[in-house]
């Protein structure tokens, strides 16, 4: 169980699945969701849901507070 959070102000996303905060590809990560303007929170080996997308699109030049919560079985 944990929470990871950060503030970002993106000028541009220039890669699919671009990393924001990670503990590697095989643990947990906050990153760009493929080639969209959404943020994805993903975890490997969690036993429940393994990823979730933001509801809001990131608009370049604006500040966002990102938080991913893993309850032990669910991502939020």
N, C-alpha and C positions, 0 to 999 in steps of 0.2 A: 504494500500500500504506500502510495506516495503522490505528491503533487509536484509538477514542474511548471515554472512560470517565468515569463520574460516580457519585456517591452520591446517592440520593434517599430522601426520607421523604414519601410522598404522604398528604395528609389526605383528598383526594377528587379523582377525575378527573371533570370536569364537561363535557368536550367529546370527541367522537369524534376520534381521531387527534391527541390533545393532545400538543403538542411538549414534549420534555424538553431535548434538546440537538440543534441543527440547524445546517446550513450552507445553509438555504433549502429550498424545495420541490423544486428541480431539482438537488440535489447529494446530500448524505447527511443522515440524521437518526435519532435515537433518539426514539421517540414511542409513545404508547399505540396498541395495535393495535385500530383501529376503536372499538367500544364494549365491549371486553373488559377484563379485568384483566391482560392480557399486554403485554409490551413488544415493539415491532417495530423492527428495524434495517434501514434501506432505503438504497439507493444508486441513482442514475440514471447510466447510461452506463458501467456496470462491465464489460459484456461477458460476465458470468456470471450467477449468481443475483442477483436485484435486491432481495430482501428475505427476512428470516427472523424468526420469532417466538420469544419466550422460551418455555421449557417450564414455568416457574413463574408462577403468578398473583401479582400484587402485592396484599398485604394492607395496608390503610390503617393508618398509624401505625407501621409497621415500616421499618427502614432496609434498603436494598438497594444493592449495588454492581453497576452496569451496565457492561458493556464490549461494544463492537461491534468486530470485527476484519475488515478487508478485506485479503485476501492479494494482490489484483490480479486474481483470478478467482473467489474464493469469499468468502462472508460467514460469519462465525462469531460 
